[in-house]
Every structure is written in structure tokens, then in C-alpha cells.
Amino acid sequence: AAALRPYGELVALRGEEVWLLNVTNVIDALDEARSQIVRFDGGDILAIERYAFDAEKIGTAELFKLPMRASPVFVNDVFVERVRKAGLRNVSFEPVWTSDE
């Protein structure tokens, strides 16, 4: 739990041994030039088909969201390994980007 506190708010659900993490760590790290983005006619982002990020902006953050309204949560390999070592269940990850790109 201590490793998650810098990135969001842990919320306990009543009557269950379940915790939710409301990620509040927002980083404007999307590299729009290298991402594949679908836009509305007015220029706003409709969808992102392929993500690319500015690794320097992410730094050592293990979890973050983008500033756009409905951003997914992004995690790094360090966080994925923490989850696996902790034996957390019902958590899945989908690779979307590597800093080698």
C-alpha cells in the first residue's frame, strides 16, 4: 500500500476485502507526433490507436494517467513486477509502449 500512495488514493470497499486505487498522478507525457491519434474535426482527440510517450516526462513514476478526461492508467515494468510479487489477483496488464521505440 505504501508504494501506491504517491500515485493515488486507496479506497476500501465496505464489507469486502477489496481495495480500489483512484490514480491521481497525472503526467502530460503523450508524444503526439509519434502516437497514432484519431481526431475530431475540431482537433480534439477521439481515440489513440498507438501510444508513444516522452520517457523524460514520465521519469520514475510507476503509475500515471494522461490529462485527458477518460485516460486509462499506465504503469511501468516495476509496478507490474510489484503486483506479481504481491500475489494480487484479478489484475491484468496490456503492453502499449516501450521506451525503446
MODELLER restraints for C-alpha pairs under 7 A, 6 or more apart:
rsr = mdl.restraints
at = mdl.atoms
rsr.add(forms.Gaussian(group=physical.xy_distance, feature=features.Distance(at['CA:7:A'], at['CA:23:A']), mean=5.71, stdev=0.5))
rsr.add(forms.Gaussian(group=physical.xy_distance, feature=features.Distance(at['CA:7:A'], at['CA:24:A']), mean=5.85, stdev=0.5))
rsr.add(forms.Gaussian(group=physical.xy_distance, feature=features.Distance(at['CA:7:A'], at['CA:25:A']), mean=4.86, stdev=0.5))
rsr.add(forms.Gaussian(group=physical.xy_distance, feature=features.Distance(at['CA:7:A'], at['CA:63:A']), mean=6.21, stdev=0.5))
rsr.add(forms.Gaussian(group=physical.xy_distance, feature=features.Distance(at['CA:7:A'], at['CA:64:A']), mean=6.95, stdev=0.5))
rsr.add(forms.Gaussian(group=physical.xy_distance, feature=features.Distance(at['CA:8:A'], at['CA:21:A']), mean=6.32, stdev=0.5))
rsr.add(forms.Gaussian(group=physical.xy_distance, feature=features.Distance(at['CA:8:A'], at['CA:22:A']), mean=5.34, stdev=0.5))
rsr.add(forms.Gaussian(group=physical.xy_distance, feature=features.Distance(at['CA:8:A'], at['CA:23:A']), mean=4.10, stdev=0.5))
rsr.add(forms.Gaussian(group=physical.xy_distance, feature=features.Distance(at['CA:8:A'], at['CA:24:A']), mean=4.52, stdev=0.5))
rsr.add(forms.Gaussian(group=physical.xy_distance, feature=features.Distance(at['CA:8:A'], at['CA:25:A']), mean=6.20, stdev=0.5))
rsr.add(forms.Gaussian(group=physical.xy_distance, feature=features.Distance(at['CA:9:A'], at['CA:21:A']), mean=5.68, stdev=0.5))
rsr.add(forms.Gaussian(group=physical.xy_distance, feature=features.Distance(at['CA:9:A'], at['CA:22:A']), mean=5.05, stdev=0.5))
rsr.add(forms.Gaussian(group=physical.xy_distance, feature=features.Distance(at['CA:9:A'], at['CA:23:A']), mean=6.43, stdev=0.5))
rsr.add(forms.Gaussian(group=physical.xy_distance, feature=features.Distance(at['CA:10:A'], at['CA:19:A']), mean=6.49, stdev=0.5))
rsr.add(forms.Gaussian(group=physical.xy_distance, feature=features.Distance(at['CA:10:A'], at['CA:20:A']), mean=5.80, stdev=0.5))
rsr.add(forms.Gaussian(group=physical.xy_distance, feature=features.Distance(at['CA:10:A'], at['CA:21:A']), mean=4.73, stdev=0.5))
rsr.add(forms.Gaussian(group=physical.xy_distance, feature=features.Distance(at['CA:10:A'], at['CA:22:A']), mean=6.41, stdev=0.5))
rsr.add(forms.Gaussian(group=physical.xy_distance, feature=features.Distance(at['CA:11:A'], at['CA:19:A']), mean=5.56, stdev=0.5))
rsr.add(forms.Gaussian(group=physical.xy_distance, feature=features.Distance(at['CA:11:A'], at['CA:20:A']), mean=5.12, stdev=0.5))
rsr.add(forms.Gaussian(group=physical.xy_distance, feature=features.Distance(at['CA:11:A'], at['CA:21:A']), mean=6.25, stdev=0.5))
rsr.add(forms.Gaussian(group=physical.xy_distance, feature=features.Distance(at['CA:12:A'], at['CA:18:A']), mean=6.27, stdev=0.5))
rsr.add(forms.Gaussian(group=physical.xy_distance, feature=features.Distance(at['CA:12:A'], at['CA:19:A']), mean=4.64, stdev=0.5))
rsr.add(forms.Gaussian(group=physical.xy_distance, feature=features.Distance(at['CA:12:A'], at['CA:20:A']), mean=6.49, stdev=0.5))
rsr.add(forms.Gaussian(group=physical.xy_distance, feature=features.Distance(at['CA:13:A'], at['CA:19:A']), mean=6.14, stdev=0.5))
rsr.add(forms.Gaussian(group=physical.xy_distance, feature=features.Distance(at['CA:23:A'], at['CA:64:A']), mean=6.78, stdev=0.5))
rsr.add(forms.Gaussian(group=physical.xy_distance, feature=features.Distance(at['CA:25:A'], at['CA:64:A']), mean=4.97, stdev=0.5))
rsr.add(forms.Gaussian(group=physical.xy_distance, feature=features.Distance(at['CA:25:A'], at['CA:65:A']), mean=6.27, stdev=0.5))
rsr.add(forms.Gaussian(group=physical.xy_distance, feature=features.Distance(at['CA:26:A'], at['CA:64:A']), mean=5.44, stdev=0.5))
rsr.add(forms.Gaussian(group=physical.xy_distance, feature=features.Distance(at['CA:26:A'], at['CA:65:A']), mean=4.79, stdev=0.5))
rsr.add(forms.Gaussian(group=physical.xy_distance, feature=features.Distance(at['CA:26:A'], at['CA:66:A']), mean=5.49, stdev=0.5))
rsr.add(forms.Gaussian(group=physical.xy_distance, feature=features.Distance(at['CA:26:A'], at['CA:67:A']), mean=5.86, stdev=0.5))
rsr.add(forms.Gaussian(group=physical.xy_distance, feature=features.Distance(at['CA:27:A'], at['CA:58:A']), mean=6.81, stdev=0.5))
rsr.add(forms.Gaussian(group=physical.xy_distance, feature=features.Distance(at['CA:27:A'], at['CA:64:A']), mean=6.26, stdev=0.5))
rsr.add(forms.Gaussian(group=physical.xy_distance, feature=features.Distance(at['CA:27:A'], at['CA:65:A']), mean=6.20, stdev=0.5))
rsr.add(forms.Gaussian(group=physical.xy_distance, feature=features.Distance(at['CA:27:A'], at['CA:66:A']), mean=5.46, stdev=0.5))
rsr.add(forms.Gaussian(group=physical.xy_distance, feature=features.Distance(at['CA:27:A'], at['CA:67:A']), mean=6.62, stdev=0.5))
rsr.add(forms.Gaussian(group=physical.xy_distance, feature=features.Distance(at['CA:28:A'], at['CA:66:A']), mean=5.53, stdev=0.5))
rsr.add(forms.Gaussian(group=physical.xy_distance, feature=features.Distance(at['CA:28:A'], at['CA:67:A']), mean=5.96, stdev=0.5))
rsr.add(forms.Gaussian(group=physical.xy_distance, feature=features.Distance(at['CA:29:A'], at['CA:53:A']), mean=5.37, stdev=0.5))
rsr.add(forms.Gaussian(group=physical.xy_distance, feature=features.Distance(at['CA:29:A'], at['CA:54:A']), mean=5.21, stdev=0.5))
rsr.add(forms.Gaussian(group=physical.xy_distance, feature=features.Distance(at['CA:29:A'], at['CA:57:A']), mean=5.53, stdev=0.5))
rsr.add(forms.Gaussian(group=physical.xy_distance, feature=features.Distance(at['CA:29:A'], at['CA:58:A']), mean=6.31, stdev=0.5))
rsr.add(forms.Gaussian(group=physical.xy_distance, feature=features.Distance(at['CA:29:A'], at['CA:66:A']), mean=6.97, stdev=0.5))
rsr.add(forms.Gaussian(group=physical.xy_distance, feature=features.Distance(at['CA:30:A'], at['CA:52:A']), mean=6.16, stdev=0.5))
rsr.add(forms.Gaussian(group=physical.xy_distance, feature=features.Distance(at['CA:30:A'], at['CA:53:A']), mean=4.59, stdev=0.5))
rsr.add(forms.Gaussian(group=physical.xy_distance, feature=features.Distance(at['CA:30:A'], at['CA:54:A']), mean=6.33, stdev=0.5))
rsr.add(forms.Gaussian(group=physical.xy_distance, feature=features.Distance(at['CA:31:A'], at['CA:52:A']), mean=5.33, stdev=0.5))
rsr.add(forms.Gaussian(group=physical.xy_distance, feature=features.Distance(at['CA:31:A'], at['CA:53:A']), mean=4.74, stdev=0.5))
rsr.add(forms.Gaussian(group=physical.xy_distance, feature=features.Distance(at['CA:31:A'], at['CA:54:A']), mean=5.69, stdev=0.5))
rsr.add(forms.Gaussian(group=physical.xy_distance, feature=features.Distance(at['CA:34:A'], at['CA:52:A']), mean=5.70, stdev=0.5))
rsr.add(forms.Gaussian(group=physical.xy_distance, feature=features.Distance(at['CA:35:A'], at['CA:50:A']), mean=5.37, stdev=0.5))
rsr.add(forms.Gaussian(group=physical.xy_distance, feature=features.Distance(at['CA:35:A'], at['CA:51:A']), mean=4.85, stdev=0.5))
rsr.add(forms.Gaussian(group=physical.xy_distance, feature=features.Distance(at['CA:35:A'], at['CA:52:A']), mean=4.86, stdev=0.5))
rsr.add(forms.Gaussian(group=physical.xy_distance, feature=features.Distance(at['CA:36:A'], at['CA:48:A']), mean=5.95, stdev=0.5))
rsr.add(forms.Gaussian(group=physical.xy_distance, feature=features.Distance(at['CA:36:A'], at['CA:49:A']), mean=5.31, stdev=0.5))
rsr.add(forms.Gaussian(group=physical.xy_distance, feature=features.Distance(at['CA:36:A'], at['CA:50:A']), mean=4.86, stdev=0.5))
rsr.add(forms.Gaussian(group=physical.xy_distance, feature=features.Distance(at['CA:36:A'], at['CA:51:A']), mean=6.70, stdev=0.5))
rsr.add(forms.Gaussian(group=physical.xy_distance, feature=features.Distance(at['CA:37:A'], at['CA:45:A']), mean=6.82, stdev=0.5))
rsr.add(forms.Gaussian(group=physical.xy_distance, feature=features.Distance(at['CA:37:A'], at['CA:47:A']), mean=5.99, stdev=0.5))
rsr.add(forms.Gaussian(group=physical.xy_distance, feature=features.Distance(at['CA:37:A'], at['CA:48:A']), mean=4.49, stdev=0.5))
rsr.add(forms.Gaussian(group=physical.xy_distance, feature=features.Distance(at['CA:37:A'], at['CA:49:A']), mean=5.95, stdev=0.5))
rsr.add(forms.Gaussian(group=physical.xy_distance, feature=features.Distance(at['CA:38:A'], at['CA:45:A']), mean=6.15, stdev=0.5))
rsr.add(forms.Gaussian(group=physical.xy_distance, feature=features.Distance(at['CA:38:A'], at['CA:46:A']), mean=5.49, stdev=0.5))
rsr.add(forms.Gaussian(group=physical.xy_distance, feature=features.Distance(at['CA:38:A'], at['CA:47:A']), mean=5.13, stdev=0.5))
rsr.add(forms.Gaussian(group=physical.xy_distance, feature=features.Distance(at['CA:38:A'], at['CA:48:A']), mean=6.11, stdev=0.5))
rsr.add(forms.Gaussian(group=physical.xy_distance, feature=features.Distance(at['CA:39:A'], at['CA:45:A']), mean=4.47, stdev=0.5))
rsr.add(forms.Gaussian(group=physical.xy_distance, feature=features.Distance(at['CA:39:A'], at['CA:46:A']), mean=4.87, stdev=0.5))
rsr.add(forms.Gaussian(group=physical.xy_distance, feature=features.Distance(at['CA:39:A'], at['CA:47:A']), mean=6.87, stdev=0.5))
rsr.add(forms.Gaussian(group=physical.xy_distance, feature=features.Distance(at['CA:40:A'], at['CA:46:A']), mean=5.76, stdev=0.5))
rsr.add(forms.Gaussian(group=physical.xy_distance, feature=features.Distance(at['CA:51:A'], at['CA:96:A']), mean=6.33, stdev=0.5))
rsr.add(forms.Gaussian(group=physical.xy_distance, feature=features.Distance(at['CA:51:A'], at['CA:97:A']), mean=6.18, stdev=0.5))
rsr.add(forms.Gaussian(group=physical.xy_distance, feature=features.Distance(at['CA:52:A'], at['CA:97:A']), mean=6.22, stdev=0.5))
rsr.add(forms.Gaussian(group=physical.xy_distance, feature=features.Distance(at['CA:55:A'], at['CA:99:A']), mean=6.49, stdev=0.5))
rsr.add(forms.Gaussian(group=physical.xy_distance, feature=features.Distance(at['CA:62:A'], at['CA:75:A']), mean=5.34, stdev=0.5))
rsr.add(forms.Gaussian(group=physical.xy_distance, feature=features.Distance(at['CA:62:A'], at['CA:76:A']), mean=5.22, stdev=0.5))
rsr.add(forms.Gaussian(group=physical.xy_distance, feature=features.Distance(at['CA:62:A'], at['CA:78:A']), mean=6.62, stdev=0.5))
rsr.add(forms.Gaussian(group=physical.xy_distance, feature=features.Distance(at['CA:62:A'], at['CA:79:A']), mean=5.59, stdev=0.5))
rsr.add(forms.Gaussian(group=physical.xy_distance, feature=features.Distance(at['CA:63:A'], at['CA:73:A']), mean=6.85, stdev=0.5))
rsr.add(forms.Gaussian(group=physical.xy_distance, feature=features.Distance(at['CA:63:A'], at['CA:74:A']), mean=5.61, stdev=0.5))
rsr.add(forms.Gaussian(group=physical.xy_distance, feature=features.Distance(at['CA:63:A'], at['CA:75:A']), mean=4.42, stdev=0.5))
rsr.add(forms.Gaussian(group=physical.xy_distance, feature=features.Distance(at['CA:63:A'], at['CA:76:A']), mean=6.77, stdev=0.5))
rsr.add(forms.Gaussian(group=physical.xy_distance, feature=features.Distance(at['CA:64:A'], at['CA:73:A']), mean=5.79, stdev=0.5))
rsr.add(forms.Gaussian(group=physical.xy_distance, feature=features.Distance(at['CA:64:A'], at['CA:74:A']), mean=5.38, stdev=0.5))
rsr.add(forms.Gaussian(group=physical.xy_distance, feature=features.Distance(at['CA:64:A'], at['CA:75:A']), mean=6.62, stdev=0.5))
rsr.add(forms.Gaussian(group=physical.xy_distance, feature=features.Distance(at['CA:65:A'], at['CA:71:A']), mean=5.83, stdev=0.5))
rsr.add(forms.Gaussian(group=physical.xy_distance, feature=features.Distance(at['CA:65:A'], at['CA:72:A']), mean=6.22, stdev=0.5))
rsr.add(forms.Gaussian(group=physical.xy_distance, feature=features.Distance(at['CA:65:A'], at['CA:73:A']), mean=4.93, stdev=0.5))
rsr.add(forms.Gaussian(group=physical.xy_distance, feature=features.Distance(at['CA:65:A'], at['CA:74:A']), mean=6.09, stdev=0.5))
